[in-house]
Amino acid sequence: MSAPKDRWVSSFSFLLFCASSVPTQGSARLLQELSPQEYFGSLQAGRASLAYFSPNVSPGAQPFLEQIENSAEALQDYGISVVKVNCPKEDVSRYCGKENAVRRAYLFRGNMLIREFPTDALFDVNSIVANVLFALLFNEVKYVETLADLQNVENALKGRSNMVFAYVPATGTAEHRAVMEAAFVYGTVHQFVLTTEATLLKDTGGDEPDVSSARLLFCHCQRATDLAQPCRRTAMGQALTILNIHRHLKLMGAPLVTEVAEDPEKVSTVHLQLGLPLVFILSQKETYEADRRTAEFVAWQLLGKAGVALLSRDRVDLNVLLRSNVALKTPDEGVPIKYLVLEDTDEVITLVEDKSKVKQIQEEEEEEGDEEDEDEKENNNQDIQDDQVVEAVSRDKKRELPLEQILVLTEETFHSALLETARTVVLFYASWEAVSLAVLRSYTEVADHLKGTRGVLLSRVNCWDWPGVCTKENVTQFPTIKIYEKGERSVMYDGMWETEELTSFIMLSRVSCPLKLATIEEAEGYLRGEFPSELSSYHHTSILGVFSTAASEAREAFEEAGSILSGHVMTGMYFEDDALALSRKYAVSPPALLLARSGGRRVEGIALSKQSAQDVVRMIRYELLDIFPEITVQNLPRYLQLRKPFLILFSDGDIGQMESKEMLKVAKERPQQAFVACWMNLKKTPVGRGVLKAYFATVPSLPLLVWVNLHAGGQVFKFPSEQTITEMNILSWLEKLKAGLEIPSSTLSEEDWKPPLPAYDFLQMMETAVPELPLHTSHRREDTPARPPPESPGGDTTIREEPPQDTKAEKVGSPGRDLRGTAPRLAAREKQGKRHSEL
């Protein structure tokens, strides 16, 4: 309702209050007594007046005059004056001269006669006010006698305006007056329709109505567009009084669902102001659409009984259990909001209608909480995993993620989205899982880097909402990233969850691997990093396989290896007749590999002696490793995979030129694959200090050269501090280590570095956890045998389709719809044995 209308209604309520406060003895002063000439001379255009022409006062007219006098005050509130016209005995005019004038009252607007009323129809104040307003509001209030008449009015209003339909057993009653007074205020906002036909009430009511009692229905015709369907109706449950009607229309004019982005304790809606509770449906970005439909469904069921609001967890810091999905705020002052875990919409409706249900639900949750606390105490020594990730996610939970550039995929849109773009990147994640949320942040940064890149679509699937999609795509762990090429071949990302590396993987996967080159010019441009042009801005090592036309077996192995390394390494292939000339330029003969580092400034030629694809993959991966690398968090896994001892120089900053030169000599002269010579800058990689503490209890003076074999014995040896770091001293020290002449500084524990608990198959748990918690299925008809869809606790099917506007909320589901999606839960009321505490 607009602000002017709100002020109108508020003014009207204040007017009613003021009018009811005026002493009744003052009403006599509002009744004017005029002569016929004075009365007709005082009439003003557009102003209504009720006149009673009295030639003389007979004893039988006295009760009527008393009621006329009493009604003057009420009619004055609506700008209607009440006049007693004293007719002289000799007056034989139209109104004074009639024999039955004493039995009539006349309603004028200006000098135009609107209606004649027999005095027996105006038997009290209610009947006078009701009949006078009914006559004046002829266009605002339609009277209907048949169901066809009512349907015609409804059809004319559909899509335009709402209707207030009232049944009164008889006109002139207090209920009739209340309807007319409401129509006087709201008649320009809603179409009022009145009937006294009991059969019509029976045709419009669902149950057998009580025809002896007045009834009012609010018909939501503005939302309806289908002429074949009746307007949705909301009955007023209270008696027909002007205040109750005003209250009901205020509720009908309020938003169906209010979206809340502030502390719910500070929220105030028209429902709370009118003494009704407010139900909050807790939502989150990933399930917003489903939660919105659930909230609308609940709002229709509770219309006139309670308000419904959608409370976003992402925008409000709620210090409540993560599994809570519904909150209840009562209009009582000082009563805190109650946060609850409900299973379906039936429980929400019962929560409002049965106040004792709130206490019962809270008692059940407290009992469950006590049981969970006991279980956690039993598993306290092993119930922690990824705690640092959880802490980081929790610390930044108020940070708003820019997810606008990442398309949300569902069961309905997944397959069609894969076909619309050349390459679709899909992040499969769980919205409640800490690592997934951490990766989602990196993913948004990738989306920002790749904004505007043609042929690349970044998307995400919440496996908590759509487990069937994730199962079909063979996603068994969270998070997982896959790149789909026109919905067909997919490549799974297995690198670090870091923005730069993930961006590079996506861009490299856009190019065919290996890329077949047709001329020497193309091959030379490829080695310089100029071809293909879309990758020219990305620094990467290019690998070119050079083959003679006869070396088909080696070429096939290289092609297979290139497919395996797609996204990680840029590979090209040249096998034209002049391949020999190209390879000889780099002092090798085909089949051979050419490695171009740093944009082609340095090209290495390597003979390709291995013939199997896996051998070629291992060879390429090894050759891509730096001879003397700086170890970082990002590249450490690559070197750990070699399962070789580490000769590592720890430095507090960049290493000196002399140390770098001597260590590089050692690295180059080592027997191939004997050990990894490397260094770590503790300023860039501060986790190295923790590594040194694990080795020596305290951080020793730097620089420090250490030998450690993580994969055999775990012994840690420290290079003598009194010796300078030279090639000769290092090789001599390594010989002593090999001969067993050095004593280790420490020995690492042989305990495996594994999570305290085994990984869960979360998808299977979500599929089979509890029957009362239905999930969205994603089995396509052509892929699986026909079977009935999962049922909700009330026996109704969970529906994800978008309904028409006028029946959107009521058609999405019927009573018994589940509330999953509003709360990230694994197993509701079923215990899962040992659990991860952060979940």
HELIX and SHEET records of a PDB file:
HELIX    1   1 ALA A    3  SER A   21  1                                  19    
HELIX    2   2 THR A   24  LEU A   30  5                                   7    
HELIX    3   3 PRO A   36  SER A   42  1                                   7    
HELIX    4   4 PRO A   59  ALA A   61  5                                   3    
HELIX    5   5 GLN A   62  GLN A   76  1                                  15    
HELIX    6   6 ALA A  101  ARG A  103  5                                   3    
HELIX    7   7 THR A  119  ALA A  121  5                                   3    
HELIX    8   8 VAL A  125  LEU A  136  1                                  12    
HELIX    9   9 LEU A  147  LEU A  157  1                                  11    
HELIX   10  10 ALA A  174  TYR A  186  1                                  13    
HELIX   11  11 ALA A  198  THR A  204  1                                   7    
HELIX   12  12 CYS A  221  ARG A  223  5                                   3    
HELIX   13  13 ILE A  242  GLY A  253  1                                  12    
HELIX   14  14 PRO A  264  LYS A  266  5                                   3    
HELIX   15  15 VAL A  270  GLN A  273  1                                   4    
HELIX   16  16 LYS A  285  THR A  287  5                                   3    
HELIX   17  17 TYR A  288  GLN A  301  1                                  14    
HELIX   18  18 THR A  345  GLU A  353  1                                   9    
HELIX   19  19 SER A  356  GLU A  378  1                                  23    
HELIX   20  20 ASP A  387  ARG A  395  1                                   9    
HELIX   21  21 PHE A  414  GLU A  420  1                                   7    
HELIX   22  22 ALA A  434  HIS A  449  1                                  16    
HELIX   23  23 PRO A  467  LYS A  472  1                                   6    
HELIX   24  24 THR A  499  LEU A  508  1                                  10    
HELIX   25  25 ILE A  520  LEU A  527  1                                   8    
HELIX   26  26 SER A  533  LEU A  535  5                                   3    
HELIX   27  27 SER A  552  ILE A  564  1                                  13    
HELIX   28  28 ALA A  579  ARG A  584  1                                   6    
HELIX   29  29 ALA A  613  LEU A  624  1                                  12    
HELIX   30  30 LEU A  636  LEU A  640  1                                   5    
HELIX   31  31 GLN A  657  GLU A  669  1                                  13    
HELIX   32  32 VAL A  687  PHE A  696  1                                  10    
HELIX   33  33 GLU A  727  ALA A  739  1                                  13    
HELIX   34  34 PHE A  762  THR A  768  1                                   7    
HELIX   35  35 LYS A  808  VAL A  812  1                                   5    
SHEET    1   A 5 LEU A  31  LEU A  34  0                                        
SHEET    2   A 5 ILE A  80  ASN A  86  1                                        
SHEET    3   A 5 ALA A  48  SER A  54  1                                        
SHEET    4   A 5 ARG A 104  ARG A 109 -1                                        
SHEET    5   A 5 MET A 112  PRO A 118 -1                                        
SHEET    1   B 5 VAL A 141  TYR A 143  0                                        
SHEET    2   B 5 GLN A 191  THR A 195  1                                        
SHEET    3   B 5 MET A 163  TYR A 167  1                                        
SHEET    4   B 5 ARG A 215  HIS A 220 -1                                        
SHEET    5   B 5 ARG A 232  ALA A 235 -1                                        
SHEET    1   C 5 THR A 258  VAL A 260  0                                        
SHEET    2   C 5 GLY A 307  SER A 312  1                                        
SHEET    3   C 5 LEU A 278  SER A 283  1                                        
SHEET    4   C 5 VAL A 326  LYS A 329 -1                                        
SHEET    5   C 5 LYS A 338  LEU A 340 -1                                        
SHEET    1   D 5 LEU A 407  VAL A 408  0                                        
SHEET    2   D 5 VAL A 456  ASN A 462  1                                        
SHEET    3   D 5 ARG A 423  TYR A 429  1                                        
SHEET    4   D 5 THR A 480  GLU A 485 -1                                        
SHEET    5   D 5 SER A 490  MET A 492 -1                                        
SHEET    1   E 5 LEU A 515  LYS A 516  0                                        
SHEET    2   E 5 MET A 570  TYR A 574  1                                        
SHEET    3   E 5 SER A 542  VAL A 546  1                                        
SHEET    4   E 5 ALA A 592  ARG A 597 -1                                        
SHEET    5   E 5 ARG A 602  ALA A 607 -1                                        
SHEET    1   F 5 VAL A 676  ASN A 681  0                                        
SHEET    2   F 5 PHE A 646  SER A 651  1                                        
SHEET    3   F 5 LEU A 704  VAL A 708 -1                                        
SHEET    4   F 5 GLN A 715  LYS A 718 -1                                        
SHEET    5   F 5 SER A 746  THR A 747 -1                                        
END                                                                             
